[in-house]
Amino acid sequence: MKLPNVDQAIVPQEKLTEYLLSDTHADGSPKADFFRSFGFTIAHWQELARALLAHAAEYGIVREEATPFGFRYVIEGPLKAADGRRPNLRSIWFIDTDMESARLVTAYPLKEKVND
C-alpha cells in the first residue's frame, strides 16, 4: 500500500532547515551529517524535500500505526540522493485526524538492505 494521497504530501521547510539539515539541532545533527554526505545542503533544502516526496511516492508502507491524533506511516527504500547515490532510508509520515495530507515527521538511514 502506498501513502494515502501521496500527491498531496508535504515536507515542511522547517523540518528540513531546522532539523534534518541542521548541524546545531541536538537530535538532527547526526541526520544532517548523513544527508550532507549525500550532497544535500541547507541552502538547497528543496532538493531534499523533492527526494523525500519521491521516496514516499515510490515505495510502499511497511508499517502503519493508529494513534489518538491520526495515522503514522513508515516507508523504507533507497533514496535518490543529490549526488546520485541511493542510500537506504526510513521516512516517517503522519496524517492528522480529519486531514487528508501526510506530512513528513522524520527520516533517517537504515543500515540493513531494503528491497529496491
N, C-alpha and C positions, 0 to 999 in steps of 0.2 A: 504494500500500500504506500502511496506517495503522501507527502504532507498535504493536508486539505488546503485547497485554494492557494497552492504554491505560487501561482502567478500574482497573488496579492501580498505575498510575504514581504516583510520589511526588515531591514538591518539598520537600526538607529545609528546615526553618526557618532553619538556619544559612546555607544557600546564599543565602537572601534577606536576612536581617538582618545577616550578616557579610560579604556580598559584593555582590550585585546592588543592594541599597538602602543600602549603607554608603558614606558620604562620606569615610571615612578609609582604606578599602582602596585600595592603590596601583593595582590593575587594575580594581577595581569602581567607583571613584568616578565615572568618566565614564558608566558604565551607570546608576548611581544618579541622576545628573543627568537622564538620558534618562527613566527610569521616573518620577521625581518630576514631570517636566514633563507627564506624562500622568495625574497625580492619584494615583499610588501612593505610599504612605508606609511607613516602617519600623514605625510604630505599628500599622498595619493591614496587615501583611505578608501576611496570609491572602488579601486581595483579589488580590494579585499571584499568589499560589500558585494560586488558583482560575482566574485568567485564563490562566496558563501551562498548566494542565491542560486547559482548554477549547481552547486553541490546539493542543495535541497531539492532542486528540480530533477537532478539526475538519479539520485539514489532513493531507495525506499526506506520506510520507517523500520527500525529494528526493535524499538521499544516504545510503548505508549503508556502513559500513566494519567489517570484521572485524579485531579486534586480538587479541593473545595473552591478553587478560583478558576479552574479551566482544565485544559489538557496540555501535558508536557510530551514532546516527541523527540526521540533520539534518532539521528541519521548518521550512518557511517559509510565511508568510502574515500577513495583518493580525491584530493582537492587539486584542481588545476591551478598551480601556483603561478605567480607573476614571472618567475624565472623559467617556466616550462616544466619543472619537475612536478611530481604528483605524490606528495606525502599523504599518508593515511590520516584521516581526520574524523573526529566525532563532533557533530554540531547538535546543539540542543535548542529547540524551538518551543514556544508557548503560545497557545491560543486562549485568551481570557474568555471567561463565561460571557455569553451574549455578544462575542466578537466573531468575525469571520477570518480575519487576517492573522497569520502567525508572525511572531517577532522573534528575532534571534535573542537567545539568552546567553549562550557562550559557545565556544569552540575550542578544541584542544587536540593535540596529536595523539594518535593511537600507536602503540608500539607493535601490536600484533598485526599480521597481514589481514587485509579486508578483501573480500572477493570483489573484483573490479567488474 
